[in-house]
Amino acid sequence: MNTRNPLHAAGTALLAGVLALAATPALATDIYFRSFSTAAAMGPPADDYGAKLASITDLTLGPAGRVNFVKLPGIPAIPSQFKGDIVAAVGAGAAGGGFDAAYNSGSELNKTWGFLFNSGVPFGPGFDEYLGFLFGKSVDDGQRSGLELLQSILDLNNRNVVVLPIVGNAEQLSGYFYEPIGEAPGRAGIGLEGLCQRNWTLRYLPPGEYTLNRACDDLVARGVIPQKNLKFIAPIPGGGSLVDAVKLGYLQGFEFATPLDDVSSLFNTADNPGTVGVRYVHFPGWQQQFLITWMIVNKQVWNSLNTAQQTLAYSVARDHVLASYGENMRQQGAALRYILEVNRYDADPNNDLVLVKWPRKDQDLMIKSTIAMLNDRVYDATLPATDRRDYKTVLEALRKYVAASDIYWDDRKVDSKIRFEGWVNESGETWQPRFPK
């Protein structure tokens, strides 16, 4: 009988293949990168990628071949000569006054089309579906992947960077507001019509901001509401507390990230969204059904690695997208429970966090607005013509991929409401505990 461990065999094969790729002597390399977030499911996993890559390159190539991505302290400002463009800063490299690498939101890859490689499309593919586009041979009739398409666009525009997707994150919550959009215990929902007419300023990142803005404009154009009063602020990476901004009257609502990230960044001081009044927390995460974040590497720095080191950097990056997604996914339930219970026992029911669902009819309206926004963006003269060309290329590649797969996606999933329904173990313990409403 063959008792050889298949995982050991696969690892041995990988090691042999990597060693065979090392055609030139390996040199230990530390690559210093600028991060963009300290939030639990976004910032720390980038550090984990660096540690994992260092461990695996050390194991397979020896200490002399180790590659280690090392985070620069804090969140250094992008030098002014790059005008806020992190890709330009990395393209210049540390020697040119920028950074040798940066871990960043995919939206920062390009202001026009970067969101398509970051959080995708509102109401669009989920995480597993999007992985088929990113890593599968989804583009040009099976000739290349979405990742290869992205790199080709950056190369076409002489951006002088190599990009690696390294962290995966789950669905976000979709807004902390003063009033509920949908029905809440003892409160009628204001709906999308009410939201658009509120004299509120929101921090709501693109592309969700684009969809909400377009949906409000559509309601005005159709005469459903007399005017739009809702406004948005431009986010400043690393800047200020959203909770303090509400407390000081600068904001009347915001979305941030997943429950795990929100606990680490919004519930880490004496005040939290509930205590400052924005206690209605909304779902589903229609605006961002996943998050994929990226390591951007200066091309000269990348080319200083040998083929084996580059191959392992890519392989560990792909592995870490899945591993980081799994690790943060396992913590989301406990994090959401914490959010909903954090103020429950302080004898002030007016600051309790309440989970609210966006009404289905409003979701339907926003789907239509999303489609119109995506299509109209191709012709938006306020955006650079080259970026609009590239946006159209990516959007069409994604459309074709979705069109080919939708027949399977539509009906493949079990209704979430009936999963684990009534399941108990032999001691009568439930799989699906009920949270008090």
N, C-alpha and C positions, 0 to 999 in steps of 0.2 A: 504493500500500500504506500502511496506517495503522501507523506505527511508534511511536506514542505509548506510553510506558511505563504499563501499567495500574496499577502501584503508585503512580506519580506522580499519575496521574489520581485514584485513590482518596484520596490524601493531599490533593490540591487540593480535592476535594469535601468532605472532613472539615473542612479549614481554612475553606472558604466557609460551611459549616453552622455551625461554632462562632462565626465572626465575626457571622453573622446572629443568633445567640442573644444576643450581647452588647448587650442593650437598654439597659443602664445602663453608665456609665463604669467601667472596671476599675481596681481599686486593688491595688498590690502587697501581698501578705500573707505574713507569716511566721507559721506555726502551730507552737507549741512542744509537743512530745509527749513523754510518758513511755514509755520502752521497758520490756521485761520480761526480755530475754535477750540475752546476748552470743554464744550458740552460732552457729556459722558459717552454717547454713542457716536460722536464725530471725531473729537480730538484724540483721546487716548488710543483708539484703535490704530491711528497712524503711527504712534510710537511702537505699538505692538508689531506692526509690519516691519519696521526697521529692525527690531530685536529678532524677529523670526527670520528675516533674510540674513542677518549676521550669523545666526546660529546655523542655518542650513548651508550657507557658503563656507563657513568654517568647517563644517562636517564633511562636505563633499570636496572642497578644494584645498582644505588645510588653512591654518591661520593666515598664511600669506595671501590667500585669495578671498579673505572675508570682505564683504560689502555691507556697510552699516549706514543706514539713513539716520542722522542725528538731528534732533529738533533744536533750532535756535531758541534761546530763552525768550519768553513772552511772545507777543505777536508783533514783530518789527513792522514799522510803517513801510509802505512801498515808497522808495525814493521818488521825489517830486518829478524828476525828469521823465519818469515812465507814465505820468498822468493817470495813476490808478490801475494801469494795465499790468497785472501780475504775470501774464505770459510774456510780455515784452521784457519785464524785469528778469525773468528766468532766461529768456533768450540771450540777454546781455551777459548773464553769469555774474558771479561775485567779482570777477576780475574787471567787469564792465560797470561796476557800481550797483548790480542787482543781486540776484540770489542764484546759487548753483541748482537749487531745487525748491519747490514749494508744494505743500499739500494744500489743496484748495477745493472749493465748491466747483463742480463742473460748469455751473453757470458762468464762472469767470473765464472759461476757455474762450468765450466770445459773447459779447453783450447781445448779439442778435440771435444766435442759434445754440449757445452753450447749454441752455436749459434742456434741450433735447438729449443731452448726454449726462444730465445731472439728475433730474426728477421726471424727465419724460413729459408727457402731455396730460393735462388735467382730464380725468375720466378715461385715461388711456390704459396701455398695458401695465399690469402689475409687475412685481419684481421678477418672478420666475419667467414670465412672458418676455420681459425686456432682455433678460439674459440671453434668450435665443437670438435677439437682434444684435446684441453687443459681441457675444462670443461665437455664435453660430455663423455658418456661411450664408448670411441672410441678404447680401447685397450683390447686385449685378448677376442675377441668376445663379447664385451659389459660388461665385468666384472669390468673394472675400467677406469678411465680417464687418459689423458696424465699427468695431475698434480699428480695423484697418482703414475703413473709410475716413474715420476721424483723423488718423495720423496722416493720411494722404492729403487731406484738406489743409492741415497745418503745414505740411511740407510745401504744398502748392503756393502757400502764402509766405513762405520763407520765415516761418516763426522760430526756427532754430531750437525746437524743443521736442522731447519725446514724452508721451503721456502714458501713465499706467493707472488703470482703475484699481484702487486698493481697499476701499471700505464700502460695505453695503449696509444700508439702514432701512428700517421698516416704515410703514405708513405713518404720516404725521397726524396729530390732532389739527383741527381746521379753524380754530379761533376762540379766543377768550373775549367775550363781549359783555357790556352792561346789561343787555337784554337778550333773551333767547330768540334765535331765528325760528326754530321749530317749537312745538309745544313742550312745556316744562310743568312740573307739578305746581299747580296754583297760578300759572302764568300762561297767557296766550302768546304764541310766537309772533314776532313782528314780520316774519317772512322776508324774502329778498326785496320786495317793494318797500317795506319799512326800513330795511338796512340802507338801501340806496338813498332814502330821504333823510336819514339821520345826519345831523351835523357833526359827524365823527371824523377823526383822523385815525387811520389804521396803519400799522406796520404789517404788510401782507406782501410777501415776496413774489416776484414773477416766477412762473407764469400765472400763478393764482391771481395776482393783482391784475394782470391783463384781462383775465376772464371776468372778474368781478366788475372792473371798469366797463368792459364791453357790455356785460349783461345790464348794468344800470343805464348805459346809453341807449340800449335797445328798448328798455322799458319807457324811457322818455320819448324816443322816436315813434313808438307805437301809441303814445298818448295814455299809457297805463298809469304813469306818475307824472306830475307836472315838471319836476326838475330833479337833478341829482345833486345832493349835498355832500356825499361821501368823498373823503380825500385820503390820499396815501402819502407816506413819507418814504424817501429813499433811505435804505439801510446803510449804516456805516459799520463795516466789519470791525468787530471788537469794541464797538462804542456803546457805552451806557447801559443801564438797567432798564428793561422794558417795564418792569413793575414800578420803578421810580418815575418813569415817564408818564405812566397812568396817574400815579399819585400826585404828580405836579401839574396834571391837566394837559400835557402835551399830546397824549394819546388817549383814545377811548376804546381801544381794542387792538388785538394783534394775534397772529399765529406765530409759533416758534418752531417746534419740531415734534419729536415723538414723546410719549410720556416719560421715558427714561431721560431724555435730554432736558425736558421741562423740569423734572425734579431737580436735576443738577444745576440748572441755571435760573429758574424762576421761583423755586421753593427753598432757597438756600440762605435766606435772611429772615429778619423778624416779620417782614411783609411778604405777601404772596398775592397772586391774582385775586383770590377771594377777599382778602382783607382790604384791597384797594378798590373793590367794586366790580371787577370784570369776572364774575363768578360763574358765568355760563360757558362751559367748555364744550366745544362742538366736534362732532364726527359726522360722516366719515372723512378721511383725509383725501377728499376729491382732488385737492390742488396738488398733492404730492403723495403718490402711492408707494414711493420708494425714494431712496437717495443713494446715488453712487458718487463717491468723492475720489479725487484723483491726486496722484503725485506727478508733478510736472518737472522734468529734468532737462537742464541745459544740454544741448546736443554734444558739445565738446566734452563735457563731463561724462555723458553717456558713452561716447566713443572711446573714452579712456579705459572703459571696462572691456575685458576680452569677451569672446562669444559665449563662453560658459557662464560668466557672471551676468551678462545680459539675459541669457536664457533663464537663469534661476530668478533674476529680478522679475521677469514677466510671469514665470510660473508661480512664484510665491505671491505675487500680486493677485493673480486670478484665484488662487486658493484663499487668500485673505479676504477677498470680497465675500466669499461664501462663509468663511469661519466667523468673520466679524458680524455678518448678518445674523447668523445663528446665535451668537453670544448675546447680541443686544435684543434679539427677538425673545429669547427665554426670559428676559427681565421686564418686558413691557407690561404684562398683566399686573405684577406686583407694583410697578411704578404708577399705573393708572389707579389702582386701588388706593395707593398712598395719596394721590392728588385728591381723590373724592372723599377721603377720610380726614385729611390733614386738619381741617377746621371744624370737624363734625362735633367734637366734644368740648368746645370752648364756651358753651352756653349762649352763643350768638348765631342763631340759624340764618341770619342775613349774610353771613360770609361763607356759608357752605358752598363748595363747588358742586355744580349740577351738570350732568352729562346730557347733552341735547343733540338731536339729529336734525340735520338740514332737511327740510321737507322735500319729498320726492318731486313735487311739481317745480320747485326751485332748482333742484338738480337738473331736471329736464331742460329748463330755460338756460342754465349755465352750460350744458352740453352744447346747445345750439350756438351760444356765444363763443364757446371755445373753438368750434369748427370755423366760424366766421373769422375769429381773431387769427387762427393759424393760417388760413388761406389769404387773408388781407395783408398779412405781414410780408408776404413776398413782394408786395407793391408799395410798401411804406417808404415814401421818399425821404423820411427823416433818418432812415437807416442807411449805412454805407452800401453802395451798389454791389461791391464784391461780397460783402457779408450776406446780402440778400440772395445773391447767386448761390452761395454755399448753403444757406438756410434751405433754399428750395431743393437742393440736391439731397440734403439729409432728410428733410420732411418727406420727400417722395420715396426715398429708400425705406423709411419707416412705414409709410402708407402701404407700399407693396408688400412688405413683410406682414403687416397686420391683416391685409386683405387675403393673403394666402393662408393665414392661421385662424382667422376668426371663426370659421365653421366649427373648429374644435373648441376654441375658448368659450364660445357662447354657452354651451351646455355641460361642460366637463365637471364643474364644481358642485359638490353637495351644498345645499342651502345651509349657510352658516348657523341659522337658528335651530337646526335639528341635529347638528353634530353633537355627539355625547349626550343627547337629550335622554334623561332618565337613567343614565349609566351609573351603576353603583358597584363597589367591590363586595367581596363576601362578608365584610363587616358593615355593609350598608353605607359606606362613605361615598359621597357623590364625586363624579368627575367634573361636574359643572356647578360649582357653588353659586348661589344666588346672592348678588350684591343688593343690600337694602336700598330701596328707592327713596 
